[in-house]
Amino acid sequence: MKPDAIKTAFEELAVSLGFTVRYEKGDFRGGACRVDKDRQIIINSAAPLNHQNYAFARVFIELNLTNSPHFTNLDPAILQLLHDIRSENQNRTNTETYALD
């Protein structure tokens, strides 16, 4: 699956989960936050596309929505990507260092 298709799928998943997606420039990895009652995923627009996709993936992995009905409609390639990233990160000893960062 191409990186731009992955990004589109992640954006759609984020919206279906009730998140607002924002793209901002800055010195940050990207991730989820809450502003008042608005749940947001903020992505670094200056980061390469694979890093943007990885920021989305980290959010979904941290939400642990594996059994969510939102995940059942995902492309198998996206599910495999999330599984691979989760496995890679579990094998790391330093929890602050993520695969693909």
A tleap script that builds the chain and sets N, CA, C and O, in Angstrom:
source leaprc.protein.ff14SB
mol = sequence {
  NMET LYS PRO ASP ALA ILE LYS THR ALA PHE
  GLU GLU LEU ALA VAL SER LEU GLY PHE THR
  VAL ARG TYR GLU LYS GLY ASP PHE ARG GLY
  GLY ALA CYS ARG VAL ASP LYS ASP ARG GLN
  ILE ILE ILE ASN SER ALA ALA PRO LEU ASN
  HIE GLN ASN TYR ALA PHE ALA ARG VAL PHE
  ILE GLU LEU ASN LEU THR ASN SER PRO HIE
  PHE THR ASN LEU ASP PRO ALA ILE LEU GLN
  LEU LEU HIE ASP ILE ARG SER GLU ASN GLN
  ASN ARG THR ASN THR GLU THR TYR ALA LEU
  CASP
}
set mol.1.N position { 0.851 -1.175 0.000 }
set mol.1.CA position { 0.000 0.000 0.000 }
set mol.1.C position { 0.897 1.238 0.000 }
set mol.1.O position { 1.889 1.288 0.727 }
set mol.2.N position { 0.554 2.216 -0.799 }
set mol.2.CA position { 1.370 3.417 -0.916 }
set mol.2.C position { 1.193 4.314 0.311 }
set mol.2.O position { 0.122 4.341 0.918 }
set mol.3.N position { 2.259 5.054 0.673 }
set mol.3.CA position { 2.200 5.916 1.859 }
set mol.3.C position { 1.048 6.923 1.844 }
set mol.3.O position { 0.461 7.193 2.892 }
set mol.4.N position { 0.716 7.480 0.684 }
set mol.4.CA position { -0.387 8.453 0.653 }
set mol.4.C position { -1.732 7.779 0.905 }
set mol.4.O position { -2.630 8.397 1.477 }
set mol.5.N position { -1.887 6.523 0.488 }
set mol.5.CA position { -3.116 5.774 0.760 }
set mol.5.C position { -3.207 5.418 2.240 }
set mol.5.O position { -4.293 5.414 2.820 }
set mol.6.N position { -2.062 5.119 2.845 }
set mol.6.CA position { -2.027 4.841 4.279 }
set mol.6.C position { -2.441 6.090 5.054 }
set mol.6.O position { -3.236 6.018 5.992 }
set mol.7.N position { -1.893 7.235 4.650 }
set mol.7.CA position { -2.229 8.494 5.322 }
set mol.7.C position { -3.733 8.768 5.219 }
set mol.7.O position { -4.358 9.150 6.209 }
set mol.8.N position { -4.304 8.581 4.057 }
set mol.8.CA position { -5.740 8.803 3.872 }
set mol.8.C position { -6.551 7.870 4.768 }
set mol.8.O position { -7.525 8.294 5.390 }
set mol.9.N position { -6.151 6.604 4.833 }
set mol.9.CA position { -6.858 5.643 5.685 }
set mol.9.C position { -6.752 6.040 7.157 }
set mol.9.O position { -7.725 5.930 7.904 }
set mol.10.N position { -5.578 6.498 7.571 }
set mol.10.CA position { -5.401 6.934 8.956 }
set mol.10.C position { -6.230 8.179 9.260 }
set mol.10.O position { -6.810 8.291 10.340 }
set mol.11.N position { -6.290 9.113 8.313 }
set mol.11.CA position { -7.118 10.317 8.506 }
set mol.11.C position { -8.593 9.925 8.670 }
set mol.11.O position { -9.287 10.440 9.546 }
set mol.12.N position { -9.052 9.022 7.827 }
set mol.12.CA position { -10.439 8.572 7.898 }
set mol.12.C position { -10.713 7.850 9.215 }
set mol.12.O position { -11.768 8.041 9.819 }
set mol.13.N position { -9.773 7.026 9.658 }
set mol.13.CA position { -9.928 6.329 10.932 }
set mol.13.C position { -9.991 7.330 12.081 }
set mol.13.O position { -10.818 7.197 12.983 }
set mol.14.N position { -9.121 8.324 12.044 }
set mol.14.CA position { -9.104 9.342 13.099 }
set mol.14.C position { -10.452 10.047 13.195 }
set mol.14.O position { -10.989 10.221 14.289 }
set mol.15.N position { -10.992 10.448 12.063 }
set mol.15.CA position { -12.288 11.142 12.050 }
set mol.15.C position { -13.395 10.206 12.558 }
set mol.15.O position { -14.272 10.630 13.311 }
set mol.16.N position { -13.351 8.944 12.148 }
set mol.16.CA position { -14.380 7.990 12.597 }
set mol.16.C position { -14.319 7.755 14.104 }
set mol.16.O position { -15.318 7.380 14.718 }
set mol.17.N position { -13.145 7.977 14.699 }
set mol.17.CA position { -12.977 7.834 16.143 }
set mol.17.C position { -13.257 9.132 16.892 }
set mol.17.O position { -13.128 9.183 18.116 }
set mol.18.N position { -13.639 10.180 16.166 }
set mol.18.CA position { -14.001 11.436 16.802 }
set mol.18.C position { -12.865 12.422 16.986 }
set mol.18.O position { -12.980 13.353 17.783 }
set mol.19.N position { -11.772 12.236 16.267 }
set mol.19.CA position { -10.632 13.146 16.352 }
set mol.19.C position { -10.719 14.199 15.255 }
set mol.19.O position { -11.240 13.946 14.168 }
set mol.20.N position { -10.206 15.371 15.556 }
set mol.20.CA position { -9.923 16.382 14.549 }
set mol.20.C position { -8.453 16.212 14.195 }
set mol.20.O position { -7.618 16.080 15.089 }
set mol.21.N position { -8.124 16.213 12.917 }
set mol.21.CA position { -6.727 16.077 12.484 }
set mol.21.C position { -6.220 17.453 12.084 }
set mol.21.O position { -6.839 18.156 11.285 }
set mol.22.N position { -5.076 17.821 12.660 }
set mol.22.CA position { -4.443 19.105 12.319 }
set mol.22.C position { -3.014 18.847 11.879 }
set mol.22.O position { -2.335 17.966 12.406 }
set mol.23.N position { -2.568 19.624 10.911 }
set mol.23.CA position { -1.190 19.571 10.434 }
set mol.23.C position { -0.537 20.897 10.793 }
set mol.23.O position { -1.004 21.962 10.388 }
set mol.24.N position { 0.541 20.820 11.551 }
set mol.24.CA position { 1.260 22.011 12.007 }
set mol.24.C position { 2.750 21.798 11.775 }
set mol.24.O position { 3.227 20.664 11.739 }
set mol.25.N position { 3.481 22.902 11.618 }
set mol.25.CA position { 4.937 22.823 11.525 }
set mol.25.C position { 5.516 23.015 12.916 }
set mol.25.O position { 4.971 23.762 13.729 }
set mol.26.N position { 6.624 22.336 13.183 }
set mol.26.CA position { 7.273 22.507 14.471 }
set mol.26.C position { 8.249 21.398 14.757 }
set mol.26.O position { 8.488 20.521 13.928 }
set mol.27.N position { 8.804 21.454 15.938 }
set mol.27.CA position { 9.784 20.471 16.381 }
set mol.27.C position { 9.092 19.495 17.337 }
set mol.27.O position { 9.283 19.559 18.551 }
set mol.28.N position { 8.288 18.594 16.773 }
set mol.28.CA position { 7.564 17.614 17.574 }
set mol.28.C position { 7.289 16.392 16.722 }
set mol.28.O position { 7.328 16.465 15.494 }
set mol.29.N position { 7.013 15.279 17.360 }
set mol.29.CA position { 6.741 14.031 16.652 }
set mol.29.C position { 5.328 13.964 16.111 }
set mol.29.O position { 5.093 13.440 15.022 }
set mol.30.N position { 4.393 14.496 16.871 }
set mol.30.CA position { 2.990 14.370 16.528 }
set mol.30.C position { 2.339 13.377 17.462 }
set mol.30.O position { 2.998 12.491 18.006 }
set mol.31.N position { 1.048 13.530 17.643 }
set mol.31.CA position { 0.321 12.630 18.515 }
set mol.31.C position { -1.045 13.185 18.841 }
set mol.31.O position { -1.525 14.118 18.196 }
set mol.32.N position { -1.666 12.602 19.850 }
set mol.32.CA position { -3.025 12.975 20.225 }
set mol.32.C position { -3.015 13.861 21.449 }
set mol.32.O position { -2.134 13.770 22.304 }
set mol.33.N position { -4.020 14.724 21.514 }
set mol.33.CA position { -4.219 15.577 22.689 }
set mol.33.C position { -5.685 15.972 22.739 }
set mol.33.O position { -6.458 15.705 21.819 }
set mol.34.N position { -6.039 16.610 23.831 }
set mol.34.CA position { -7.398 17.107 23.991 }
set mol.34.C position { -7.314 18.603 24.230 }
set mol.34.O position { -6.563 19.064 25.091 }
set mol.35.N position { -8.090 19.361 23.462 }
set mol.35.CA position { -8.206 20.795 23.653 }
set mol.35.C position { -9.669 21.032 24.019 }
set mol.35.O position { -10.565 20.899 23.185 }
set mol.36.N position { -9.889 21.386 25.287 }
set mol.36.CA position { -11.243 21.432 25.840 }
set mol.36.C position { -11.868 20.056 25.623 }
set mol.36.O position { -11.351 19.066 26.141 }
set mol.37.N position { -12.953 19.968 24.878 }
set mol.37.CA position { -13.589 18.663 24.649 }
set mol.37.C position { -13.235 18.077 23.289 }
set mol.37.O position { -13.695 16.990 22.941 }
set mol.38.N position { -12.425 18.787 22.526 }
set mol.38.CA position { -12.052 18.360 21.176 }
set mol.38.C position { -10.824 17.470 21.223 }
set mol.38.O position { -9.752 17.903 21.645 }
set mol.39.N position { -10.979 16.229 20.790 }
set mol.39.CA position { -9.837 15.316 20.699 }
set mol.39.C position { -9.157 15.560 19.364 }
set mol.39.O position { -9.798 15.546 18.313 }
set mol.40.N position { -7.843 15.785 19.418 }
set mol.40.CA position { -7.104 16.130 18.214 }
set mol.40.C position { -5.906 15.216 18.024 }
set mol.40.O position { -5.293 14.739 18.980 }
set mol.41.N position { -5.600 14.992 16.767 }
set mol.41.CA position { -4.333 14.377 16.397 }
set mol.41.C position { -3.585 15.451 15.635 }
set mol.41.O position { -4.063 15.961 14.622 }
set mol.42.N position { -2.407 15.788 16.133 }
set mol.42.CA position { -1.610 16.837 15.501 }
set mol.42.C position { -0.408 16.179 14.840 }
set mol.42.O position { 0.359 15.463 15.483 }
set mol.43.N position { -0.262 16.428 13.568 }
set mol.43.CA position { 0.786 15.822 12.755 }
set mol.43.C position { 1.741 16.923 12.300 }
set mol.43.O position { 1.313 18.008 11.904 }
set mol.44.N position { 3.018 16.634 12.362 }
set mol.44.CA position { 4.030 17.588 11.915 }
set mol.44.C position { 4.032 17.612 10.384 }
set mol.44.O position { 4.449 16.654 9.733 }
set mol.45.N position { 3.562 18.721 9.831 }
set mol.45.CA position { 3.458 18.818 8.365 }
set mol.45.C position { 4.820 18.884 7.682 }
set mol.45.O position { 4.919 18.630 6.481 }
set mol.46.N position { 5.873 19.222 8.432 }
set mol.46.CA position { 7.209 19.299 7.856 }
set mol.46.C position { 7.906 17.933 7.850 }
set mol.46.O position { 8.958 17.777 7.231 }
set mol.47.N position { 7.326 16.953 8.534 }
set mol.47.CA position { 7.937 15.624 8.611 }
set mol.47.C position { 7.690 14.857 7.310 }
set mol.47.O position { 6.702 15.106 6.619 }
set mol.48.N position { 8.585 13.925 6.980 }
set mol.48.CA position { 8.356 13.078 5.804 }
set mol.48.C position { 7.058 12.274 5.977 }
set mol.48.O position { 6.614 12.030 7.098 }
set mol.49.N position { 6.475 11.879 4.877 }
set mol.49.CA position { 5.193 11.188 4.897 }
set mol.49.C position { 5.211 9.928 5.762 }
set mol.49.O position { 4.244 9.660 6.475 }
set mol.50.N position { 6.293 9.156 5.709 }
set mol.50.CA position { 6.334 7.932 6.520 }
set mol.50.C position { 6.346 8.264 8.016 }
set mol.50.O position { 5.823 7.489 8.817 }
set mol.51.N position { 6.928 9.392 8.405 }
set mol.51.CA position { 6.911 9.811 9.813 }
set mol.51.C position { 5.517 10.297 10.215 }
set mol.51.O position { 5.076 10.069 11.341 }
set mol.52.N position { 4.834 10.961 9.299 }
set mol.52.CA position { 3.460 11.375 9.574 }
set mol.52.C position { 2.574 10.149 9.785 }
set mol.52.O position { 1.765 10.108 10.712 }
set mol.53.N position { 2.735 9.161 8.921 }
set mol.53.CA position { 1.964 7.931 9.065 }
set mol.53.C position { 2.292 7.232 10.374 }
set mol.53.O position { 1.412 6.674 11.030 }
set mol.54.N position { 3.552 7.267 10.743 }
set mol.54.CA position { 3.949 6.631 11.985 }
set mol.54.C position { 3.356 7.346 13.190 }
set mol.54.O position { 3.003 6.697 14.175 }
set mol.55.N position { 3.238 8.664 13.132 }
set mol.55.CA position { 2.609 9.417 14.227 }
set mol.55.C position { 1.154 8.979 14.386 }
set mol.55.O position { 0.682 8.777 15.505 }
set mol.56.N position { 0.447 8.834 13.269 }
set mol.56.CA position { -0.920 8.312 13.331 }
set mol.56.C position { -0.921 6.917 13.961 }
set mol.56.O position { -1.711 6.638 14.863 }
set mol.57.N position { -0.045 6.057 13.487 }
set mol.57.CA position { -0.006 4.678 13.970 }
set mol.57.C position { 0.228 4.628 15.480 }
set mol.57.O position { -0.410 3.840 16.179 }
set mol.58.N position { 1.132 5.458 15.985 }
set mol.58.CA position { 1.392 5.487 17.432 }
set mol.58.C position { 0.136 5.823 18.212 }
set mol.58.O position { -0.137 5.222 19.251 }
set mol.59.N position { -0.629 6.783 17.711 }
set mol.59.CA position { -1.868 7.160 18.402 }
set mol.59.C position { -2.809 5.959 18.472 }
set mol.59.O position { -3.347 5.650 19.535 }
set mol.60.N position { -3.006 5.290 17.353 }
set mol.60.CA position { -3.946 4.173 17.325 }
set mol.60.C position { -3.455 3.001 18.163 }
set mol.60.O position { -4.256 2.306 18.786 }
set mol.61.N position { -2.161 2.779 18.183 }
set mol.61.CA position { -1.598 1.710 19.007 }
set mol.61.C position { -1.797 2.035 20.485 }
set mol.61.O position { -2.174 1.163 21.267 }
set mol.62.N position { -1.547 3.280 20.867 }
set mol.62.CA position { -1.710 3.676 22.269 }
set mol.62.C position { -3.165 3.614 22.712 }
set mol.62.O position { -3.433 3.367 23.887 }
set mol.63.N position { -4.110 3.832 21.803 }
set mol.63.CA position { -5.526 3.730 22.138 }
set mol.63.C position { -5.957 2.276 22.325 }
set mol.63.O position { -7.007 2.006 22.908 }
set mol.64.N position { -5.142 1.339 21.828 }
set mol.64.CA position { -5.398 -0.092 21.954 }
set mol.64.C position { -6.809 -0.449 21.477 }
set mol.64.O position { -7.611 -0.995 22.235 }
set mol.65.N position { -7.091 -0.142 20.247 }
set mol.65.CA position { -8.414 -0.371 19.676 }
set mol.65.C position { -8.468 -1.612 18.800 }
set mol.65.O position { -9.276 -1.695 17.875 }
set mol.66.N position { -7.622 -2.554 19.090 }
set mol.66.CA position { -7.500 -3.732 18.239 }
set mol.66.C position { -8.838 -4.432 18.016 }
set mol.66.O position { -9.107 -4.913 16.916 }
set mol.67.N position { -9.672 -4.493 19.041 }
set mol.67.CA position { -10.955 -5.192 18.920 }
set mol.67.C position { -12.110 -4.252 18.584 }
set mol.67.O position { -13.270 -4.663 18.596 }
set mol.68.N position { -11.801 -3.012 18.290 }
set mol.68.CA position { -12.819 -2.019 17.961 }
set mol.68.C position { -13.422 -2.302 16.589 }
set mol.68.O position { -12.721 -2.749 15.681 }
set mol.69.N position { -14.727 -2.042 16.437 }
set mol.69.CA position { -15.327 -2.215 15.101 }
set mol.69.C position { -14.705 -1.293 14.054 }
set mol.69.O position { -14.792 -1.576 12.859 }
set mol.70.N position { -14.080 -0.194 14.481 }
set mol.70.CA position { -13.416 0.702 13.534 }
set mol.70.C position { -12.243 -0.004 12.854 }
set mol.70.O position { -11.899 0.316 11.716 }
set mol.71.N position { -11.634 -0.957 13.547 }
set mol.71.CA position { -10.487 -1.660 12.987 }
set mol.71.C position { -10.904 -2.775 12.035 }
set mol.71.O position { -10.124 -3.165 11.166 }
set mol.72.N position { -12.102 -3.285 12.182 }
set mol.72.CA position { -12.507 -4.410 11.337 }
set mol.72.C position { -12.638 -4.015 9.875 }
set mol.72.O position { -12.529 -4.865 8.991 }
set mol.73.N position { -12.871 -2.727 9.609 }
set mol.73.CA position { -13.019 -2.269 8.230 }
set mol.73.C position { -11.713 -1.805 7.599 }
set mol.73.O position { -11.691 -1.404 6.436 }
set mol.74.N position { -10.626 -1.858 8.363 }
set mol.74.CA position { -9.345 -1.390 7.831 }
set mol.74.C position { -8.767 -2.383 6.828 }
set mol.74.O position { -8.978 -3.593 6.915 }
set mol.75.N position { -8.046 -1.834 5.893 }
set mol.75.CA position { -7.328 -2.644 4.915 }
set mol.75.C position { -6.362 -3.566 5.665 }
set mol.75.O position { -5.713 -3.127 6.614 }
set mol.76.N position { -6.257 -4.826 5.260 }
set mol.76.CA position { -5.334 -5.750 5.925 }
set mol.76.C position { -3.891 -5.244 5.966 }
set mol.76.O position { -3.156 -5.551 6.904 }
set mol.77.N position { -3.485 -4.475 4.961 }
set mol.77.CA position { -2.119 -3.931 4.949 }
set mol.77.C position { -1.920 -2.935 6.094 }
set mol.77.O position { -0.841 -2.868 6.682 }
set mol.78.N position { -2.961 -2.166 6.405 }
set mol.78.CA position { -2.868 -1.206 7.520 }
set mol.78.C position { -2.837 -1.962 8.843 }
set mol.78.O position { -2.055 -1.632 9.734 }
set mol.79.N position { -3.681 -2.966 8.967 }
set mol.79.CA position { -3.682 -3.774 10.194 }
set mol.79.C position { -2.316 -4.419 10.420 }
set mol.79.O position { -1.818 -4.471 11.544 }
set mol.80.N position { -1.723 -4.905 9.342 }
set mol.80.CA position { -0.400 -5.521 9.456 }
set mol.80.C position { 0.644 -4.483 9.859 }
set mol.80.O position { 1.515 -4.764 10.683 }
set mol.81.N position { 0.560 -3.289 9.282 }
set mol.81.CA position { 1.481 -2.215 9.638 }
set mol.81.C position { 1.377 -1.876 11.119 }
set mol.81.O position { 2.396 -1.745 11.798 }
set mol.82.N position { 0.158 -1.733 11.625 }
set mol.82.CA position { -0.029 -1.438 13.049 }
set mol.82.C position { 0.526 -2.565 13.918 }
set mol.82.O position { 1.177 -2.319 14.934 }
set mol.83.N position { 0.260 -3.790 13.508 }
set mol.83.CA position { 0.784 -4.942 14.254 }
set mol.83.C position { 2.313 -4.942 14.261 }
set mol.83.O position { 2.930 -5.159 15.303 }
set mol.84.N position { 2.919 -4.700 13.107 }
set mol.84.CA position { 4.384 -4.699 13.007 }
set mol.84.C position { 4.999 -3.600 13.872 }
set mol.84.O position { 5.997 -3.831 14.555 }
set mol.85.N position { 4.411 -2.420 13.843 }
set mol.85.CA position { 4.947 -1.307 14.642 }
set mol.85.C position { 4.783 -1.609 16.125 }
set mol.85.O position { 5.700 -1.366 16.910 }
set mol.86.N position { 3.628 -2.135 16.517 }
set mol.86.CA position { 3.415 -2.492 17.917 }
set mol.86.C position { 4.458 -3.517 18.373 }
set mol.86.O position { 5.043 -3.377 19.448 }
set mol.87.N position { 4.685 -4.532 17.564 }
set mol.87.CA position { 5.661 -5.573 17.904 }
set mol.87.C position { 7.066 -4.997 18.004 }
set mol.87.O position { 7.810 -5.308 18.934 }
set mol.88.N position { 7.422 -4.158 17.042 }
set mol.88.CA position { 8.755 -3.546 17.037 }
set mol.88.C position { 8.964 -2.723 18.297 }
set mol.88.O position { 10.021 -2.794 18.924 }
set mol.89.N position { 7.960 -1.945 18.668 }
set mol.89.CA position { 8.097 -1.079 19.838 }
set mol.89.C position { 8.118 -1.876 21.140 }
set mol.89.O position { 8.775 -1.463 22.096 }
set mol.90.N position { 7.428 -2.986 21.199 }
set mol.90.CA position { 7.442 -3.819 22.403 }
set mol.90.C position { 8.806 -4.464 22.601 }
set mol.90.O position { 9.188 -4.777 23.728 }
set mol.91.N position { 9.536 -4.663 21.521 }
set mol.91.CA position { 10.855 -5.277 21.608 }
set mol.91.C position { 11.944 -4.286 22.009 }
set mol.91.O position { 13.067 -4.696 22.300 }
set mol.92.N position { 11.637 -3.008 22.030 }
set mol.92.CA position { 12.623 -1.991 22.395 }
set mol.92.C position { 12.701 -1.872 23.908 }
set mol.92.O position { 11.695 -2.004 24.605 }
set mol.93.N position { 13.894 -1.623 24.406 }
set mol.93.CA position { 14.057 -1.460 25.855 }
set mol.93.C position { 13.763 -0.031 26.281 }
set mol.93.O position { 13.342 0.198 27.415 }
set mol.94.N position { 13.977 0.927 25.400 }
set mol.94.CA position { 13.719 2.328 25.722 }
set mol.94.C position { 12.367 2.711 25.139 }
set mol.94.O position { 12.232 2.826 23.921 }
set mol.95.N position { 11.356 2.913 25.993 }
set mol.95.CA position { 10.011 3.186 25.523 }
set mol.95.C position { 9.874 4.550 24.865 }
set mol.95.O position { 8.854 4.824 24.233 }
set mol.96.N position { 10.865 5.404 24.996 }
set mol.96.CA position { 10.811 6.712 24.346 }
set mol.96.C position { 11.297 6.658 22.907 }
set mol.96.O position { 11.126 7.628 22.168 }
set mol.97.N position { 11.891 5.562 22.494 }
set mol.97.CA position { 12.402 5.421 21.141 }
set mol.97.C position { 11.445 4.533 20.354 }
set mol.97.O position { 11.207 3.384 20.727 }
set mol.98.N position { 10.908 5.060 19.285 }
set mol.98.CA position { 9.941 4.332 18.490 }
set mol.98.C position { 10.563 3.909 17.174 }
set mol.98.O position { 11.448 4.575 16.637 }
set mol.99.N position { 10.077 2.785 16.670 }
set mol.99.CA position { 10.513 2.333 15.357 }
set mol.99.C position { 10.161 3.393 14.319 }
set mol.99.O position { 9.131 4.056 14.438 }
set mol.100.N position { 10.974 3.552 13.341 }
set mol.100.CA position { 10.810 4.472 12.224 }
set mol.100.C position { 11.028 5.920 12.596 }
set mol.100.O position { 10.928 6.781 11.722 }
set mol.101.N position { 11.321 6.239 13.844 }
set mol.101.CA position { 11.600 7.620 14.228 }
set mol.101.C position { 12.992 8.000 13.803 }
set mol.101.O position { 13.422 9.130 14.035 }
savepdb mol mol.pdb
quit
